[in-house]
Amino acid sequence: MARKLLGTTSSFVSRTRVYLTDGAVEIDEIEGYVGTRKRVLFDEVLLVTLDRRRRATSLALWLAMALLVSMPVLAVGLMRRNVPPVDARPLLVVALVFAVPFLIGFVLHLALGVDYVTVFGRRSVAQIAFSLRKARARNVFALLRERVQEAQERLRLRPAEGGAPVPGGSTSAA
């Protein structure tokens, strides 16, 4: 089976792509120009989780951008108030119009959060982030849980079918 992209995760300095293969989850981590590949074998998976988080840095950035774009209009309004008396309501409306897209982003992130599907292996961890596609996150979680369950069930049944080798038995031929 060819690799199938499950999802990605990004930060300021790195990008991570997670792929599904026959017997493992492959993680491609790209930092600048350097890439590394890791695998979490389905036989070695310890835990698969689905959780929702709110990133404090994203919330702070949304609010900071709302303040950044509305502050010049409010500053002009405060400076103009001292010279001739001016109605401040139109300036507040303009500042609010500039800030509304960022406030909508803040509220959406606060309400929806980011769903993470995480696969914990013995030696490595694969994590996929889903910002808006919540149903896709649940589907990927169910797919991974199913594949891990099948692989570990095969591993558990394998010694029972073939019979375990007898410890200390000889294999010499005469």
N, C-alpha and C positions, 0 to 999 in steps of 0.2 A: 504494500500500500504506500502510496506517495504521502508526503507530509501534508497535513491539512491545518491551516492557520486557525487556531482557536480564538486568539485575541492578543492584545498588546497592553503594555504598561509603559508610561513615559515619565521621566523626571527632567530636571533642568540639564543634567549631564549625561543621561543614558536613556536608551530605548530597549525594551525587552519585548521579544516576540515569542509566543508559546505555540508550539505545533503539536498535533496529535499524530503518532505513528502507530505501527502494529502493536508493539509491546511496551511503549513508553510515551512520555511527554517530553518533548525536546524544547529547551530554552535557549534562544539566541540573545545574548546580551551584547549591546553595541554601545561602547563608550568612546565618543570621538571617532577615531579611525580604527579602533581595536575591537575585535569581536571575539566572543567566546561562546562555546556551545556546551551545554550540560544536558544530562538526561535524568529523568526520574522514571525508573522502571516500574511498571505496574505491580510486579511481584514485591517490590520493596516499599510501596506506598504505606505510610503509617496513618495518614489522615487526609481527607478532602473536606474543605470547608467552603461555605458561602456566607459572607457577612457584608453588612452595609456600614460604611463609615462616612463621616463628614471631615473633610480636610480643613483644618484650622487655617492653614496658609491660603487656601483658595477663598475661604470666607473673608479673611483679612484683605486679600487682594481685590475682591469685588467691592468691598466698602472703601478701600483706599482709592480705587479708580473713580467711584461715585463722588467722593470728596474732591479728588483732583480736578475733575471736569466741571464741577459746580462751584468750586471755590473762587475762581476768577470773577464770575458773574456776581457772586455775593460780595466780593471785595470792592468791585466797581460800585455796587449799590450802597455800600457803607460809606465810601468816599464821596459819592454824589449827595448823600443825605445831608452832609454838613454845609454844602454850598447853597443851592436853593432847595427848598423843601420839595421832595419828589416822592411820589407814591411807590413804595417798595414792592407791592404785590406783583407787577409785571416781571420784575427782576427775579423774584422768588419762583415764578412760574417757569421762566427761562432756565434757571438753575435746576429746577426739578425735571424739566424736559431733558436736559443733558444727563442727569443722574439716573433717570428711570431705567435705561437698559442695563446698567450695572446693578441697580437694586433688584431688578428681575432676576439676573444671574445669581445674586446672593440668595434670594428667596428660593429659587429652584434648587440650588445646591443644598440649602438648608433642609428643604422638604424631601428631595429625592436622594441625596447623598451619592456615593459611588459604591457599586457592588463589586466585591472582590471574590474571585474563586481562587483558592489556594490549595496546592497539592504539596504535602509534606512527605519527603522521602527520607531515607536514612542519611544521605550525603548532601542533598540539595533540595531546594524549594522552588516551585513554579507558581507565579502569581499573575492573574489576569484581572484588569480593571474594566468595568463596564459603567460608563457614566450615565447614559440614557437608555440603553437597551437592556432593561431588567429581565425581560422574557428570555433573551439570548443568554444572559448569565445563568438563569435557572436551567436552560437546556444544556449548556456546557457542563454545569455541575452534575446534572443527571447522567449525561453521557460519560463523564469521567468516573463517576461513582459506579456505573454499570460495568465499564471496562476494567476497573480495578477489582471489582467483585468477581468478575469472570476469571481474571488472571490469577487471583489468589485462591479461588475455588479449584482451578486446574492444578495449582501448585500443591494444594492440600490433598487432592485426590490422587496425584501421581504416585507417591510411594505405596499407597494401598493397592493400586492396580498391578503394578509391576513387582511388588514384593521388595522389601528392603534387603540389601545384601547382608549376609550373615557375617557378624564381626569375627575375625580370626579364622575364617574359612580359607582353605588352600585352593589355589588355582593352577597348581603345577600339573603338567601332563607327563605321562610315563613314556 
